[in-house]
Amino acid sequence: MPNEIETFYLHGAREVMPSEAVHLERIVSALEQALTENHGLAFDLSKSLIETACKTIIKDRGHEYNANADLPQLIRSTMDLVCIIPDAVDNSNEAKKSLRKTVNGIMTSIQGICELRRLFGEASHGRDAYFMQIESDHALMVARSADIIVNYLFRMHKSIPIGLRNTRLFYGMNNDLNEWIDEQNDAVKIFNFEYKPSEVLFHIDHEAYRNLLIEFESEGSLEENQDENSAAGSNVDE
């Protein structure tokens, strides 16, 4: 009799999950549930989890992914962007060789996940009504492998700076800038509705908001210019 899985938690994925990543959260939760209720779905969801992580990281780093790329191609593109060892690291050449071996091992795991998903995934293909699913232990191994891979990719992604020009922006992440914009501008009113200027700018002109953020982050230049303008205005009045 196969071992029953009573609880399962994707510690690795949840540890590095980006804020506001609603779609990723749904996949993680669905995979955790599948392991305890219908482990055949775990093969499909494990593959989807890695695909989502790869596409998210590629987009975060200012690149576009091929919509027709399969999982091995996505993982290779992602690792080319984030699996980097600086030349300044001791024994960097040896480390790079070892990393390539690790990457090849991950690629082998990915290929195995794809094959198991093709053979036993519940959602990917129609099955004979008497199809016999393999034991849950195999699904557990696949889910844990996916969890480790996703954790590793996001950790590498976060360790390599992107720069404000390419990074993905969320309104709530830049409270200092938002407060500064709101202090310098009147609220936007439409009939009886009132909106914050910073929120309007963020949603209406994303690039203008980004440019303001870059200038704001560069040694507080916006505030300095504002102070200079205010001082100049005071001198004129005198």
TAWOUR-V253389 format. One record per backbone hydrogen bond with DSSP energy under -0.5 kcal/mol. CO is the residue of the C=O (numbers start at 1). NH is the residue of the N-H. Records with the same first field share a line. If there is no record, write none. Layout:
CO: NH / NH
This chain:
4: 6
9: 11
10: 14
11: 15
12: 16
13: 16 / 17
18: 21
20: 22
21: 25
22: 26
23: 27
24: 28
25: 29
26: 30
27: 31
28: 32
29: 33
30: 34
31: 35
32: 36
33: 36 / 37
34: 38
38: 41
39: 42 / 43
40: 43 / 44 / 122
41: 45
42: 46
43: 47
44: 48
45: 49
46: 50
47: 51
48: 52
49: 53
50: 54
51: 55
52: 56
53: 57
54: 58
55: 59
56: 60
57: 61
58: 63
59: 62
65: 67
66: 69
70: 74
71: 75
72: 76
73: 77
74: 78
75: 79
76: 80
77: 81
78: 81 / 82
79: 83
82: 84
84: 86
86: 89
89: 92
91: 95
92: 96
93: 97
94: 98
95: 99
96: 100
97: 101
98: 102
99: 103
100: 104
101: 105
102: 106
103: 107
104: 108
105: 109
106: 110
107: 111
108: 112
109: 113
110: 114
111: 115
112: 116
113: 117
114: 118
115: 119
116: 120
117: 121
121: 125
128: 131
131: 133
135: 138 / 139
136: 140
137: 141
138: 142
139: 143
140: 144
141: 145
142: 146
143: 147
144: 148
145: 149
146: 150
147: 151
148: 152
149: 153
150: 154
151: 155
152: 156
153: 157
154: 158
155: 159
156: 160
157: 160
159: 161
163: 166 / 167
170: 173
171: 174
174: 178
175: 179
176: 180
177: 181
178: 182
179: 183
180: 184
181: 185
187: 189
188: 195
190: 193
193: 190
195: 188
196: 200
197: 201
198: 202
199: 203
200: 204
201: 205
205: 209
206: 210
207: 211
208: 212
209: 213
210: 214
211: 215
212: 216
213: 217
214: 218
215: 221
216: 220
217: 219
218: 221
220: 224
221: 225
222: 226
223: 227
224: 228
225: 229
226: 230
227: 231
228: 232
229: 233
230: 234
231: 235
232: 236
233: 237
234: 238
